[in-house]
Amino acid sequence: MKNDGSWTKFITPILVTIVIFMLGTIITQVNRIDEKLFHHLANDEIHMPRSLYVSKAEFDMQSRFIEKENDRIIKAIDELRKDLKKGAAQ
């Protein structure tokens, strides 16, 4: 009866080691998929050929530029509405 559970002392570290390596492999695969998705979205956003890749810094810069351009367009539309309201009131 004493020796019934002694084998778990030896098998548990081996199983834990195998699981750690498996988790490392899974994390690596997820990172690769994440990188591929980033490149796909970045190239689609910037309208570049899919054979070219952009860096994260370029993607961030392009995103900021698009946001600023959209803000500028919205402000111009608001000013145009104000001018049209002033013209209609006169």
Biopython code that builds the backbone (N, CA, C, O; Angstrom):
import numpy as np
from Bio.PDB.StructureBuilder import StructureBuilder

atoms = [
    (1, "MET", "N", (0.807, -1.194, 0.000)),
    (1, "MET", "CA", (0.000, 0.000, 0.000)),
    (1, "MET", "C", (0.854, 1.263, 0.000)),
    (1, "MET", "O", (0.465, 2.275, -0.583)),
    (2, "LYS", "N", (1.997, 1.212, 0.640)),
    (2, "LYS", "CA", (2.847, 2.394, 0.698)),
    (2, "LYS", "C", (3.377, 2.775, -0.678)),
    (2, "LYS", "O", (3.542, 3.961, -0.960)),
    (3, "ASN", "N", (3.638, 1.831, -1.513)),
    (3, "ASN", "CA", (4.257, 2.078, -2.813)),
    (3, "ASN", "C", (3.239, 2.334, -3.916)),
    (3, "ASN", "O", (3.636, 2.531, -5.064)),
    (4, "ASP", "N", (1.982, 2.340, -3.625)),
    (4, "ASP", "CA", (0.969, 2.539, -4.664)),
    (4, "ASP", "C", (1.058, 3.918, -5.302)),
    (4, "ASP", "O", (0.848, 4.035, -6.509)),
    (5, "GLY", "N", (1.355, 4.953, -4.550)),
    (5, "GLY", "CA", (1.395, 6.311, -5.100)),
    (5, "GLY", "C", (2.789, 6.835, -5.344)),
    (5, "GLY", "O", (2.943, 7.996, -5.722)),
    (6, "SER", "N", (3.818, 6.020, -5.141)),
    (6, "SER", "CA", (5.193, 6.506, -5.295)),
    (6, "SER", "C", (5.560, 6.770, -6.755)),
    (6, "SER", "O", (6.443, 7.584, -7.025)),
    (7, "TRP", "N", (4.914, 6.113, -7.681)),
    (7, "TRP", "CA", (5.239, 6.337, -9.088)),
    (7, "TRP", "C", (4.828, 7.741, -9.543)),
    (7, "TRP", "O", (5.387, 8.264, -10.506)),
    (8, "THR", "N", (3.851, 8.356, -8.856)),
    (8, "THR", "CA", (3.426, 9.706, -9.237)),
    (8, "THR", "C", (4.507, 10.742, -8.951)),
    (8, "THR", "O", (4.528, 11.803, -9.575)),
    (9, "LYS", "N", (5.413, 10.442, -8.006)),
    (9, "LYS", "CA", (6.528, 11.358, -7.723)),
    (9, "LYS", "C", (7.450, 11.474, -8.929)),
    (9, "LYS", "O", (8.070, 12.516, -9.139)),
    (10, "PHE", "N", (7.541, 10.427, -9.708)),
    (10, "PHE", "CA", (8.441, 10.428, -10.863)),
    (10, "PHE", "C", (7.752, 10.852, -12.148)),
    (10, "PHE", "O", (8.360, 11.514, -12.989)),
    (11, "ILE", "N", (6.508, 10.483, -12.306)),
    (11, "ILE", "CA", (5.801, 10.773, -13.560)),
    (11, "ILE", "C", (5.292, 12.207, -13.611)),
    (11, "ILE", "O", (5.206, 12.794, -14.690)),
    (12, "THR", "N", (4.953, 12.781, -12.454)),
    (12, "THR", "CA", (4.403, 14.138, -12.438)),
    (12, "THR", "C", (5.381, 15.166, -13.006)),
    (12, "THR", "O", (4.960, 15.958, -13.849)),
    (13, "PRO", "N", (6.651, 15.211, -12.610)),
    (13, "PRO", "CA", (7.564, 16.201, -13.207)),
    (13, "PRO", "C", (7.735, 16.013, -14.716)),
    (13, "PRO", "O", (7.892, 16.984, -15.456)),
    (14, "ILE", "N", (7.704, 14.771, -15.157)),
    (14, "ILE", "CA", (7.829, 14.508, -16.602)),
    (14, "ILE", "C", (6.607, 15.050, -17.329)),
    (14, "ILE", "O", (6.742, 15.698, -18.366)),
    (15, "LEU", "N", (5.432, 14.796, -16.805)),
    (15, "LEU", "CA", (4.207, 15.295, -17.438)),
    (15, "LEU", "C", (4.148, 16.820, -17.416)),
    (15, "LEU", "O", (3.722, 17.441, -18.389)),
    (16, "VAL", "N", (4.575, 17.424, -16.307)),
    (16, "VAL", "CA", (4.585, 18.884, -16.218)),
    (16, "VAL", "C", (5.541, 19.463, -17.253)),
    (16, "VAL", "O", (5.221, 20.469, -17.886)),
    (17, "THR", "N", (6.699, 18.853, -17.437)),
    (17, "THR", "CA", (7.670, 19.314, -18.435)),
    (17, "THR", "C", (7.081, 19.220, -19.842)),
    (17, "THR", "O", (7.230, 20.147, -20.638)),
    (18, "ILE", "N", (6.422, 18.124, -20.148)),
    (18, "ILE", "CA", (5.801, 17.955, -21.469)),
    (18, "ILE", "C", (4.732, 19.018, -21.694)),
    (18, "ILE", "O", (4.658, 19.601, -22.776)),
    (19, "VAL", "N", (3.915, 19.273, -20.696)),
    (19, "VAL", "CA", (2.853, 20.275, -20.821)),
    (19, "VAL", "C", (3.445, 21.669, -21.026)),
    (19, "VAL", "O", (2.914, 22.453, -21.812)),
    (20, "ILE", "N", (4.534, 21.986, -20.333)),
    (20, "ILE", "CA", (5.173, 23.300, -20.501)),
    (20, "ILE", "C", (5.670, 23.467, -21.928)),
    (20, "ILE", "O", (5.482, 24.528, -22.525)),
    (21, "PHE", "N", (6.305, 22.432, -22.490)),
    (21, "PHE", "CA", (6.765, 22.523, -23.874)),
    (21, "PHE", "C", (5.596, 22.645, -24.846)),
    (21, "PHE", "O", (5.684, 23.375, -25.833)),
    (22, "MET", "N", (4.515, 21.941, -24.576)),
    (22, "MET", "CA", (3.338, 22.041, -25.442)),
    (22, "MET", "C", (2.742, 23.446, -25.387)),
    (22, "MET", "O", (2.356, 23.991, -26.420)),
    (23, "LEU", "N", (2.661, 24.034, -24.200)),
    (23, "LEU", "CA", (2.144, 25.398, -24.076)),
    (23, "LEU", "C", (3.039, 26.388, -24.801)),
    (23, "LEU", "O", (2.550, 27.327, -25.428)),
    (24, "GLY", "N", (4.354, 26.182, -24.719)),
    (24, "GLY", "CA", (5.280, 27.047, -25.451)),
    (24, "GLY", "C", (5.054, 26.972, -26.943)),
    (24, "GLY", "O", (5.089, 27.994, -27.628)),
    (25, "THR", "N", (4.822, 25.781, -27.456)),
    (25, "THR", "CA", (4.546, 25.599, -28.879)),
    (25, "THR", "C", (3.244, 26.285, -29.276)),
    (25, "THR", "O", (3.177, 26.944, -30.314)),
    (26, "ILE", "N", (2.223, 26.134, -28.460)),
    (26, "ILE", "CA", (0.929, 26.772, -28.745)),
    (26, "ILE", "C", (1.071, 28.285, -28.754)),
    (26, "ILE", "O", (0.532, 28.952, -29.637)),
    (27, "ILE", "N", (1.785, 28.830, -27.790)),
    (27, "ILE", "CA", (1.976, 30.286, -27.726)),
    (27, "ILE", "C", (2.731, 30.775, -28.960)),
    (27, "ILE", "O", (2.395, 31.824, -29.510)),
    (28, "THR", "N", (3.742, 30.032, -29.402)),
    (28, "THR", "CA", (4.493, 30.407, -30.598)),
    (28, "THR", "C", (3.583, 30.420, -31.822)),
    (28, "THR", "O", (3.656, 31.340, -32.636)),
    (29, "GLN", "N", (2.735, 29.418, -31.959)),
    (29, "GLN", "CA", (1.822, 29.360, -33.095)),
    (29, "GLN", "C", (0.820, 30.509, -33.061)),
    (29, "GLN", "O", (0.506, 31.087, -34.101)),
    (30, "VAL", "N", (0.316, 30.842, -31.880)),
    (30, "VAL", "CA", (-0.618, 31.960, -31.759)),
    (30, "VAL", "C", (0.071, 33.265, -32.138)),
    (30, "VAL", "O", (-0.533, 34.107, -32.802)),
    (31, "ASN", "N", (1.320, 33.449, -31.731)),
    (31, "ASN", "CA", (2.061, 34.660, -32.100)),
    (31, "ASN", "C", (2.256, 34.751, -33.605)),
    (31, "ASN", "O", (2.157, 35.836, -34.178)),
    (32, "ARG", "N", (2.530, 33.627, -34.249)),
    (32, "ARG", "CA", (2.681, 33.637, -35.715)),
    (32, "ARG", "C", (1.363, 34.027, -36.391)),
    (32, "ARG", "O", (1.350, 34.824, -37.330)),
    (33, "ILE", "N", (0.266, 33.464, -35.908)),
    (33, "ILE", "CA", (-1.042, 33.799, -36.480)),
    (33, "ILE", "C", (-1.352, 35.276, -36.250)),
    (33, "ILE", "O", (-1.855, 35.952, -37.147)),
    (34, "ASP", "N", (-1.054, 35.775, -35.057)),
    (34, "ASP", "CA", (-1.285, 37.183, -34.742)),
    (34, "ASP", "C", (-0.480, 38.083, -35.667)),
    (34, "ASP", "O", (-0.978, 39.107, -36.135)),
    (35, "GLU", "N", (0.770, 37.700, -35.931)),
    (35, "GLU", "CA", (1.616, 38.496, -36.826)),
    (35, "GLU", "C", (1.067, 38.490, -38.246)),
    (35, "GLU", "O", (1.064, 39.522, -38.917)),
    (36, "LYS", "N", (0.599, 37.321, -38.710)),
    (36, "LYS", "CA", (0.021, 37.244, -40.046)),
    (36, "LYS", "C", (-1.238, 38.101, -40.147)),
    (36, "LYS", "O", (-1.440, 38.783, -41.152)),
    (37, "LEU", "N", (-2.082, 38.074, -39.124)),
    (37, "LEU", "CA", (-3.290, 38.904, -39.138)),
    (37, "LEU", "C", (-2.929, 40.380, -39.146)),
    (37, "LEU", "O", (-3.577, 41.168, -39.835)),
    (38, "PHE", "N", (-1.894, 40.774, -38.384)),
    (38, "PHE", "CA", (-1.477, 42.169, -38.366)),
    (38, "PHE", "C", (-1.030, 42.599, -39.750)),
    (38, "PHE", "O", (-1.416, 43.668, -40.223)),
    (39, "HIS", "N", (-0.212, 41.771, -40.409)),
    (39, "HIS", "CA", (0.251, 42.135, -41.742)),
    (39, "HIS", "C", (-0.918, 42.233, -42.719)),
    (39, "HIS", "O", (-0.951, 43.136, -43.554)),
    (40, "HIS", "N", (-1.867, 41.320, -42.621)),
    (40, "HIS", "CA", (-3.024, 41.355, -43.513)),
    (40, "HIS", "C", (-3.829, 42.635, -43.310)),
    (40, "HIS", "O", (-4.185, 43.299, -44.284)),
    (41, "LEU", "N", (-4.117, 42.987, -42.070)),
    (41, "LEU", "CA", (-4.891, 44.193, -41.804)),
    (41, "LEU", "C", (-4.116, 45.443, -42.177)),
    (41, "LEU", "O", (-4.688, 46.395, -42.706)),
    (42, "ALA", "N", (-2.817, 45.448, -41.904)),
    (42, "ALA", "CA", (-2.015, 46.628, -42.212)),
    (42, "ALA", "C", (-1.965, 46.857, -43.711)),
    (42, "ALA", "O", (-2.141, 47.988, -44.163)),
    (43, "ASN", "N", (-1.732, 45.825, -44.485)),
    (43, "ASN", "CA", (-1.648, 45.982, -45.934)),
    (43, "ASN", "C", (-3.005, 46.370, -46.514)),
    (43, "ASN", "O", (-3.064, 47.162, -47.455)),
    (44, "ASP", "N", (-4.079, 45.836, -45.979)),
    (44, "ASP", "CA", (-5.408, 46.195, -46.450)),
    (44, "ASP", "C", (-5.704, 47.660, -46.133)),
    (44, "ASP", "O", (-6.295, 48.364, -46.951)),
    (45, "GLU", "N", (-5.298, 48.120, -44.955)),
    (45, "GLU", "CA", (-5.564, 49.489, -44.528)),
    (45, "GLU", "C", (-4.808, 50.503, -45.389)),
    (45, "GLU", "O", (-5.355, 51.548, -45.743)),
    (46, "ILE", "N", (-3.564, 50.198, -45.721)),
    (46, "ILE", "CA", (-2.719, 51.160, -46.435)),
    (46, "ILE", "C", (-2.824, 50.966, -47.953)),
    (46, "ILE", "O", (-2.249, 51.755, -48.703)),
    (47, "HIS", "N", (-3.522, 49.968, -48.411)),
    (47, "HIS", "CA", (-3.718, 49.692, -49.839)),
    (47, "HIS", "C", (-2.393, 49.405, -50.537)),
    (47, "HIS", "O", (-2.113, 49.939, -51.610)),
    (48, "MET", "N", (-1.600, 48.570, -49.920)),
    (48, "MET", "CA", (-0.336, 48.152, -50.517)),
    (48, "MET", "C", (-0.493, 46.736, -51.046)),
    (48, "MET", "O", (-1.375, 46.003, -50.598)),
    (49, "PRO", "N", (0.344, 46.346, -51.985)),
    (49, "PRO", "CA", (0.294, 44.944, -52.442)),
    (49, "PRO", "C", (0.553, 44.000, -51.276)),
    (49, "PRO", "O", (1.310, 44.323, -50.361)),
    (50, "ARG", "N", (-0.068, 42.855, -51.314)),
    (50, "ARG", "CA", (0.067, 41.909, -50.209)),
    (50, "ARG", "C", (1.483, 41.350, -50.098)),
    (50, "ARG", "O", (1.848, 40.804, -49.058)),
    (51, "SER", "N", (2.278, 41.479, -51.147)),
    (51, "SER", "CA", (3.643, 40.967, -51.073)),
    (51, "SER", "C", (4.532, 41.852, -50.212)),
    (51, "SER", "O", (5.602, 41.420, -49.783)),
    (52, "LEU", "N", (4.105, 43.081, -49.954)),
    (52, "LEU", "CA", (4.879, 43.986, -49.110)),
    (52, "LEU", "C", (4.311, 43.981, -47.708)),
    (52, "LEU", "O", (3.097, 43.900, -47.520)),
    (53, "TYR", "N", (5.181, 44.066, -46.733)),
    (53, "TYR", "CA", (4.748, 44.112, -45.340)),
    (53, "TYR", "C", (5.125, 45.454, -44.746)),
    (53, "TYR", "O", (6.115, 46.064, -45.149)),
    (54, "VAL", "N", (4.347, 45.906, -43.806)),
    (54, "VAL", "CA", (4.648, 47.157, -43.126)),
    (54, "VAL", "C", (4.977, 46.859, -41.670)),
    (54, "VAL", "O", (4.534, 45.859, -41.104)),
    (55, "SER", "N", (5.757, 47.740, -41.086)),
    (55, "SER", "CA", (6.090, 47.555, -39.677)),
    (55, "SER", "C", (4.957, 48.102, -38.820)),
    (55, "SER", "O", (4.079, 48.817, -39.304)),
    (56, "LYS", "N", (4.993, 47.755, -37.556)),
    (56, "LYS", "CA", (3.972, 48.244, -36.611)),
    (56, "LYS", "C", (4.031, 49.766, -36.520)),
    (56, "LYS", "O", (2.992, 50.420, -36.427)),
    (57, "ALA", "N", (5.245, 50.342, -36.544)),
    (57, "ALA", "CA", (5.389, 51.795, -36.466)),
    (57, "ALA", "C", (4.743, 52.471, -37.676)),
    (57, "ALA", "O", (4.068, 53.489, -37.528)),
    (58, "GLU", "N", (4.945, 51.915, -38.866)),
    (58, "GLU", "CA", (4.320, 52.478, -40.066)),
    (58, "GLU", "C", (2.801, 52.353, -39.995)),
    (58, "GLU", "O", (2.076, 53.266, -40.390)),
    (59, "PHE", "N", (2.332, 51.234, -39.496)),
    (59, "PHE", "CA", (0.896, 51.035, -39.352)),
    (59, "PHE", "C", (0.301, 52.052, -38.387)),
    (59, "PHE", "O", (-0.742, 52.643, -38.668)),
    (60, "ASP", "N", (0.962, 52.255, -37.251)),
    (60, "ASP", "CA", (0.489, 53.241, -36.274)),
    (60, "ASP", "C", (0.501, 54.645, -36.854)),
    (60, "ASP", "O", (-0.432, 55.420, -36.640)),
    (61, "MET", "N", (1.564, 54.973, -37.593)),
    (61, "MET", "CA", (1.661, 56.298, -38.197)),
    (61, "MET", "C", (0.520, 56.499, -39.207)),
    (61, "MET", "O", (-0.108, 57.557, -39.232)),
    (62, "GLN", "N", (0.260, 55.492, -40.027)),
    (62, "GLN", "CA", (-0.819, 55.588, -41.017)),
    (62, "GLN", "C", (-2.172, 55.709, -40.315)),
    (62, "GLN", "O", (-3.031, 56.470, -40.760)),
    (63, "SER", "N", (-2.366, 54.979, -39.240)),
    (63, "SER", "CA", (-3.633, 55.049, -38.492)),
    (63, "SER", "C", (-3.840, 56.447, -37.919)),
    (63, "SER", "O", (-4.943, 56.992, -37.977)),
    (64, "ARG", "N", (-2.761, 57.033, -37.357)),
    (64, "ARG", "CA", (-2.874, 58.401, -36.815)),
    (64, "ARG", "C", (-3.181, 59.399, -37.924)),
    (64, "ARG", "O", (-3.978, 60.318, -37.736)),
    (65, "PHE", "N", (-2.547, 59.219, -39.080)),
    (65, "PHE", "CA", (-2.804, 60.106, -40.208)),
    (65, "PHE", "C", (-4.260, 60.018, -40.649)),
    (65, "PHE", "O", (-4.893, 61.038, -40.921)),
    (66, "ILE", "N", (-4.787, 58.811, -40.718)),
    (66, "ILE", "CA", (-6.181, 58.619, -41.134)),
    (66, "ILE", "C", (-7.123, 59.273, -40.124)),
    (66, "ILE", "O", (-8.096, 59.919, -40.511)),
    (67, "GLU", "N", (-6.836, 59.108, -38.833)),
    (67, "GLU", "CA", (-7.678, 59.736, -37.808)),
    (67, "GLU", "C", (-7.653, 61.255, -37.923)),
    (67, "GLU", "O", (-8.701, 61.895, -37.835)),
    (68, "LYS", "N", (-6.479, 61.838, -38.116)),
    (68, "LYS", "CA", (-6.375, 63.297, -38.261)),
    (68, "LYS", "C", (-7.095, 63.777, -39.514)),
    (68, "LYS", "O", (-7.757, 64.815, -39.500)),
    (69, "GLU", "N", (-6.965, 63.025, -40.584)),
    (69, "GLU", "CA", (-7.626, 63.406, -41.838)),
    (69, "GLU", "C", (-9.147, 63.330, -41.677)),
    (69, "GLU", "O", (-9.869, 64.200, -42.165)),
    (70, "ASN", "N", (-9.628, 62.293, -40.995)),
    (70, "ASN", "CA", (-11.066, 62.183, -40.750)),
    (70, "ASN", "C", (-11.568, 63.329, -39.876)),
    (70, "ASN", "O", (-12.643, 63.874, -40.126)),
    (71, "ASP", "N", (-10.797, 63.697, -38.850)),
    (71, "ASP", "CA", (-11.175, 64.839, -38.003)),
    (71, "ASP", "C", (-11.235, 66.127, -38.815)),
    (71, "ASP", "O", (-12.145, 66.937, -38.639)),
    (72, "ARG", "N", (-10.264, 66.313, -39.706)),
    (72, "ARG", "CA", (-10.243, 67.513, -40.545)),
    (72, "ARG", "C", (-11.469, 67.559, -41.461)),
    (72, "ARG", "O", (-12.076, 68.614, -41.639)),
    (73, "ILE", "N", (-11.823, 66.427, -42.030)),
    (73, "ILE", "CA", (-12.985, 66.370, -42.923)),
    (73, "ILE", "C", (-14.272, 66.652, -42.139)),
    (73, "ILE", "O", (-15.145, 67.373, -42.621)),
    (74, "ILE", "N", (-14.389, 66.091, -40.945)),
    (74, "ILE", "CA", (-15.580, 66.325, -40.128)),
    (74, "ILE", "C", (-15.694, 67.797, -39.754)),
    (74, "ILE", "O", (-16.787, 68.361, -39.792)),
    (75, "LYS", "N", (-14.572, 68.426, -39.392)),
    (75, "LYS", "CA", (-14.591, 69.857, -39.061)),
    (75, "LYS", "C", (-14.991, 70.690, -40.277)),
    (75, "LYS", "O", (-15.748, 71.653, -40.151)),
    (76, "ALA", "N", (-14.480, 70.319, -41.457)),
    (76, "ALA", "CA", (-14.843, 71.052, -42.668)),
    (76, "ALA", "C", (-16.332, 70.911, -42.970)),
    (76, "ALA", "O", (-16.968, 71.876, -43.396)),
    (77, "ILE", "N", (-16.889, 69.740, -42.759)),
    (77, "ILE", "CA", (-18.326, 69.527, -42.985)),
    (77, "ILE", "C", (-19.138, 70.351, -41.988)),
    (77, "ILE", "O", (-20.150, 70.949, -42.356)),
    (78, "ASP", "N", (-18.701, 70.384, -40.732)),
    (78, "ASP", "CA", (-19.408, 71.194, -39.724)),
    (78, "ASP", "C", (-19.375, 72.674, -40.083)),
    (78, "ASP", "O", (-20.382, 73.369, -39.950)),
    (79, "GLU", "N", (-18.224, 73.157, -40.537)),
    (79, "GLU", "CA", (-18.129, 74.565, -40.943)),
    (79, "GLU", "C", (-19.021, 74.848, -42.142)),
    (79, "GLU", "O", (-19.644, 75.907, -42.215)),
    (80, "LEU", "N", (-19.088, 73.917, -43.078)),
    (80, "LEU", "CA", (-19.959, 74.084, -44.246)),
    (80, "LEU", "C", (-21.428, 74.135, -43.812)),
    (80, "LEU", "O", (-22.201, 74.936, -44.337)),
    (81, "ARG", "N", (-21.810, 73.293, -42.866)),
    (81, "ARG", "CA", (-23.191, 73.327, -42.364)),
    (81, "ARG", "C", (-23.501, 74.666, -41.709)),
    (81, "ARG", "O", (-24.575, 75.231, -41.912)),
    (82, "LYS", "N", (-22.553, 75.168, -40.922)),
    (82, "LYS", "CA", (-22.750, 76.462, -40.265)),
    (82, "LYS", "C", (-22.903, 77.576, -41.312)),
    (82, "LYS", "O", (-23.766, 78.444, -41.185)),
    (83, "ASP", "N", (-22.052, 77.536, -42.348)),
    (83, "ASP", "CA", (-22.139, 78.546, -43.393)),
    (83, "ASP", "C", (-23.464, 78.451, -44.143)),
    (83, "ASP", "O", (-24.060, 79.471, -44.489)),
    (84, "LEU", "N", (-23.929, 77.216, -44.395)),
    (84, "LEU", "CA", (-25.211, 77.058, -45.092)),
    (84, "LEU", "C", (-26.372, 77.532, -44.232)),
    (84, "LEU", "O", (-27.329, 78.109, -44.749)),
    (85, "LYS", "N", (-26.300, 77.298, -42.934)),
    (85, "LYS", "CA", (-27.350, 77.784, -42.036)),
    (85, "LYS", "C", (-27.357, 79.309, -41.979)),
    (85, "LYS", "O", (-28.425, 79.919, -41.935)),
    (86, "LYS", "N", (-26.177, 79.933, -41.979)),
    (86, "LYS", "CA", (-26.086, 81.389, -41.969)),
    (86, "LYS", "C", (-26.643, 81.962, -43.284)),
    (86, "LYS", "O", (-27.342, 82.976, -43.286)),
    (87, "GLY", "N", (-26.322, 81.300, -44.388)),
    (87, "GLY", "CA", (-26.803, 81.761, -45.684)),
    (87, "GLY", "C", (-28.304, 81.590, -45.799)),
    (87, "GLY", "O", (-28.963, 82.429, -46.413)),
    (88, "ALA", "N", (-28.864, 80.547, -45.239)),
    (88, "ALA", "CA", (-30.299, 80.294, -45.321)),
    (88, "ALA", "C", (-31.053, 81.252, -44.399)),
    (88, "ALA", "O", (-32.197, 81.613, -44.677)),
    (89, "ALA", "N", (-30.416, 81.662, -43.305)),
    (89, "ALA", "CA", (-31.066, 82.578, -42.357)),
    (89, "ALA", "C", (-31.112, 84.003, -42.902)),
    (89, "ALA", "O", (-31.973, 84.787, -42.505)),
    (90, "GLN", "N", (-30.225, 84.334, -43.777)),
    (90, "GLN", "CA", (-30.184, 85.706, -44.296)),
    (90, "GLN", "C", (-31.188, 85.865, -45.371)),
    (90, "GLN", "O", (-31.315, 86.948, -45.942)),
]
sb = StructureBuilder()
sb.init_structure("model")
sb.init_model(0)
sb.init_chain("A")
sb.init_seg("    ")
for serial, (resi, resn, name, xyz) in enumerate(atoms, 1):
    if name == "N":
        sb.init_residue(resn, " ", resi, " ")
    sb.init_atom(name, np.array(xyz, "f"), 0.0, 1.0, " ", f" {name:<3s}", serial, name[0])
structure = sb.get_structure()
